[in-house]
Structures are given as C-alpha cells and as structure tokens.
C-alpha cells in the first residue's frame, strides 16, 4: 500500500531488468573514437601540433568514410533494382 498516491492509484514503475528482446545502444562520438584509436588525450592534441595534425587527418578520413557510406545507402534506397 505504500506505492499508492493520495488518490489511491499506484505509480507506474519501469522495470530495471530488460528481457531477452532488449537492445542497448551505446553511441560513441567521432572525436572520442579517433582519440581512442590513436591513444591520445585531448591535452595531447592541444599541446602537440604533430598529434593535432594526426588527429585532424584521421577525423577527416572518418567523416569522408561516413559520408560515402551514407551516399551509398541513399543510392541503394533510390535505385533498389540496381539500374
């Protein structure tokens, strides 16, 4: 009875335990992924111009690959028959 509010209704509770159909998505930001791949911290990038240029190059490469994948997916969606 302690879960009842003054009107007599119980408050809904979300289950903390997910069933077998629960999927958790962990989103990573591009810069953090590049820094983790290269093994640099943000302080290294700020203080070292060589590390800064290396991170910038990999970040640009990441963005270019992401964009080309998006373009390919859009082309497949528009032209499903492959003509």
C-alpha positions in Angstrom: 0.0 0.0 0.0 3.0 2.3 0.3 3.1 2.7 -3.5 -0.3 4.4 -3.6 -0.7 8.1 -4.0 -3.4 10.1 -2.2 -6.0 9.3 -4.9 -5.5 5.6 -4.4 -3.7 4.9 -7.7 -0.4 3.2 -7.8 2.5 4.9 -9.5 3.8 3.0 -12.6 7.3 1.7 -12.3 9.7 0.9 -15.1 11.4 -2.5 -14.8 15.2 -2.2 -14.4 15.7 -5.7 -15.8 15.4 -6.0 -19.5 14.0 -9.1 -21.1 15.7 -11.0 -23.9 14.5 -8.6 -26.5 16.1 -5.5 -25.0 18.9 -4.0 -27.0 21.1 -1.3 -25.6 22.9 1.1 -28.0 26.0 2.9 -26.9 26.7 5.8 -29.1 30.3 7.0 -29.5 31.2 10.4 -30.7 33.6 10.5 -33.7 36.3 12.6 -32.0 36.4 10.3 -29.0 36.7 7.3 -31.3 39.6 8.8 -33.1 41.4 9.8 -29.9 40.9 6.3 -28.5 42.2 4.7 -31.8 45.3 6.9 -31.8 45.8 6.7 -28.0 45.9 10.5 -27.5 44.1 12.6 -24.9 42.6 15.9 -25.6 45.5 17.5 -23.8 47.9 15.9 -26.2 46.0 17.3 -29.1 46.0 20.8 -27.7 49.7 20.9 -26.7 51.3 18.9 -29.5 50.9 20.2 -33.1 52.0 16.8 -34.5 49.3 15.0 -32.6 46.8 17.7 -33.6 47.5 17.2 -37.3 47.4 13.4 -37.0 44.0 13.5 -35.2 42.7 16.0 -37.7 43.8 13.7 -40.6 42.1 10.7 -39.1 39.0 12.7 -38.2 38.7 14.0 -41.8 39.1 10.4 -43.0 36.4 9.2 -40.7 34.0 11.9 -41.9 34.7 11.1 -45.5 34.1 7.4 -45.0 30.9 8.1 -43.1 29.6 10.4 -45.9 30.5 7.9 -48.6 28.6 5.2 -46.7 25.5 7.5 -46.4 25.7 8.2 -50.1 25.8 4.5 -50.9 22.9 3.8 -48.7 20.8 6.6 -50.3 21.7 5.4 -53.8 20.6 1.9 -52.9 17.3 3.2 -51.4 16.6 5.3 -54.5 17.6 2.7 -57.0 16.6 -0.6 -55.5 16.7 -2.6 -58.7 20.3 -1.6 -59.4 19.7 0.0 -62.8 
